[in-house]
């Protein structure tokens, strides 16, 4: 008997669930460090209104940051990727900035924007901006020039070459950088909420942790996990819709069956 | 009956005419002469093959005929009119490989050049695309994406796309270079069939001398850089060409002559 990768993944998930419930119950781990799963869920559902209102704050911050980080990242990346001179000038600079732990800027942002949502949005936007921008720039710069020559030979003018060749050719790379950038936006929002704030899931985690209410801490962590996985699933869905042509198999195959190319786990915090 | 004057008139408008065409690369002081003083006519309906050592500028020459590059000197006429920019109504181009758009199906790839001008309604464009795919032997593969097609099939789609606007001239830049030997032979026969059916003027660039002789009415041999036409060889083998001719005496003699030219030119 052998399991498919999918079955194996479900099996691992089931094992985690069983261990999460079983280990604290058996007394092998103190419930202070890891409360049983059922207790965590009960804590979460008990405070469902509080969690929902804080989740709403987080979701709002994530949504606005996504627009700034990914919208801006795709726009700037497209410019840097399509104008080689500008790209050569600025890309090395941005690449090195990307290596800086941007979290050091967060105290400055709170000084500038206060401890409300604005500072979270500013931080998460910049956090998610760099990978989206760099990925988009690389995606556009690496489009096979042969496509553009072919389009020109068929009489395509510049707007047509951009809209009908560059855009569709770049969609897969842009989407995968959006996936990474978006995950980092979620990280950025939650981390900044944990540091200095007055609302949001990250704020809940920190405040429950200081009073050692571990079940509620874990309930909040579960919520963040679900949020990250949901975002990743959404982008994967868009990827499947828009990049059906991009397959891993090189050999001629029967259309209709669409195996996924890369399957990486959600970049959860 | 045609009068003699009319016949002369017809003979003086070649499908393609090159007059002293040259191509120079690079900035002032550091220039490379890629193509130098190339002049020739291609009569309508002829199959002309360009051969020559690597880097001799045969692809450059083809790109200039396609209007994709401007000659540094001289001029190029297609159907009697200068070609300053790509004009798919006069010239179709087939590239070596990977020029099909992977995000479009075979049918959409062939429809692409038609959709740029929007002179035809979509249903008619798609009907035309299907007709072209049928011509190249790909009926039933309309909905396939390029990655779902073999190398030979992809090049069939490229040919169908090059013929989409029914141009009188088809330029082919080493279209079968990436194919294996067997597919290449089959594609050669297929191309000759399509050529005979559509009566296009074809200019075909290749590295393969066998392919050159097998396909051509006339083989033009280019010298190494700067590229010039150093020999024009008429291939007077009967058509349709058959596999048996490959081993024949005429075939061997022609191929030897081309090879000697290229060897001394390189």
Interface residues (C-beta under 8 A of the other chain):
Chain A: X144 X146 X147 X149 X150 X151 X152 X153 X154 X155 X156 X157 X160 X164 X165 X168 X169 X171 X243 X244 X245 X246 X247 X249 X250 X252 X253 X254 X255
Chain B: X66 X67 X68 X86 X87 X88 X91 X93 X95 X98 X99 X101 X102 X103 X104 X112 X113 X116 X117 X143 X144 X145 X146 X147 X148 X149 X150 X153 X161 X164
